[in-house]
Amino acid sequence: MIPVGKIALFVGGTLFGSAGLKLLGSEDARKVYTHVTAAVLRCKDEIMRDVENVQENCSDILADAKAINEARTAKKAEEEAAFIEDGEQA
């Protein structure tokens, strides 16, 4: 035999679920979903702008670092050439 408590829980859960579906499908709930979705999309746009800004800054930093390394390499080559030239004159 099935206990009355389990039947009551089943019926209560079914009613609560039906009411919940009605509540979730209401016009007011739909407005809330729409506003939340719009806010998420605005947030995504802001984040993408920040990401693009960071990427641009990283590109500038990388270009500056490459220029510094090229200048150091050129200076080192000049110093080595001067050292060799000084050694040949001695």
C-alpha positions as CSV (number, residue, x, y, z in Angstrom):
1,M,0.0,0.0,0.0
2,I,1.2,3.5,-0.9
3,P,1.5,5.9,2.1
4,V,-0.7,9.0,2.0
5,G,2.3,11.2,2.6
6,K,4.0,10.2,-0.6
7,I,0.8,10.8,-2.6
8,A,0.5,14.2,-1.0
9,L,4.1,15.1,-1.8
10,F,3.5,14.0,-5.4
11,V,0.3,16.0,-5.8
12,G,1.9,19.0,-4.1
13,G,5.0,18.8,-6.4
14,T,2.8,18.5,-9.5
15,L,0.8,21.6,-8.5
16,F,3.9,23.5,-7.5
17,G,5.5,22.6,-10.8
18,S,2.5,23.6,-12.8
19,A,2.3,26.9,-11.0
20,G,6.0,27.4,-11.5
21,L,5.7,26.9,-15.2
22,K,2.8,29.4,-15.4
23,L,4.9,31.9,-13.4
24,L,8.0,31.3,-15.6
25,G,6.0,31.7,-18.8
26,S,4.2,34.9,-17.7
27,E,4.6,38.3,-19.4
28,D,6.3,39.8,-16.4
29,A,8.8,37.0,-16.4
30,R,9.4,37.4,-20.1
31,K,10.1,41.1,-19.5
32,V,12.6,40.2,-16.8
33,Y,14.3,37.7,-19.1
34,T,14.5,40.3,-21.9
35,H,16.0,43.0,-19.6
36,V,18.6,40.5,-18.2
37,T,19.6,39.4,-21.7
38,A,20.0,43.0,-22.8
39,A,22.2,43.7,-19.8
40,V,24.3,40.7,-20.5
41,L,24.8,41.8,-24.1
42,R,25.8,45.3,-23.0
43,C,28.3,43.7,-20.6
44,K,29.7,41.6,-23.4
45,D,30.2,44.6,-25.6
46,E,32.0,46.4,-22.8
47,I,34.3,43.4,-22.2
48,M,35.0,43.1,-26.0
49,R,36.0,46.8,-26.1
50,D,38.4,46.3,-23.1
51,V,39.9,43.2,-24.8
52,E,40.5,45.1,-28.0
53,N,42.2,47.9,-26.0
54,V,44.4,45.4,-24.2
55,Q,45.3,43.7,-27.5
56,E,46.3,47.0,-29.1
57,N,48.4,47.9,-26.1
58,C,50.1,44.5,-26.2
59,S,50.8,45.0,-29.9
60,D,52.4,48.4,-29.2
61,I,54.5,46.9,-26.4
62,L,55.7,44.0,-28.6
63,A,56.7,46.4,-31.4
64,D,58.6,48.6,-28.9
65,A,60.4,45.5,-27.5
66,K,61.4,44.3,-30.9
67,A,62.8,47.8,-31.7
68,I,64.8,47.8,-28.5
69,N,66.2,44.3,-29.3
70,E,67.1,45.3,-32.8
71,A,68.9,48.5,-31.5
72,R,70.8,46.4,-29.0
73,T,71.8,43.9,-31.6
74,A,73.0,46.6,-33.9
75,K,74.9,48.3,-31.1
76,K,76.5,45.0,-30.1
77,A,77.5,44.4,-33.8
78,E,79.1,47.8,-34.0
79,E,81.0,47.2,-30.7
80,E,82.3,43.9,-32.0
81,A,83.3,45.4,-35.3
82,A,85.2,48.2,-33.5
83,F,86.9,45.7,-31.2
84,I,88.1,43.6,-34.2
85,E,89.2,46.8,-35.9
86,D,91.2,47.9,-32.8
87,G,92.8,44.4,-32.6
88,E,93.9,44.5,-36.2
89,Q,95.5,48.0,-35.8
90,A,97.5,46.9,-32.8
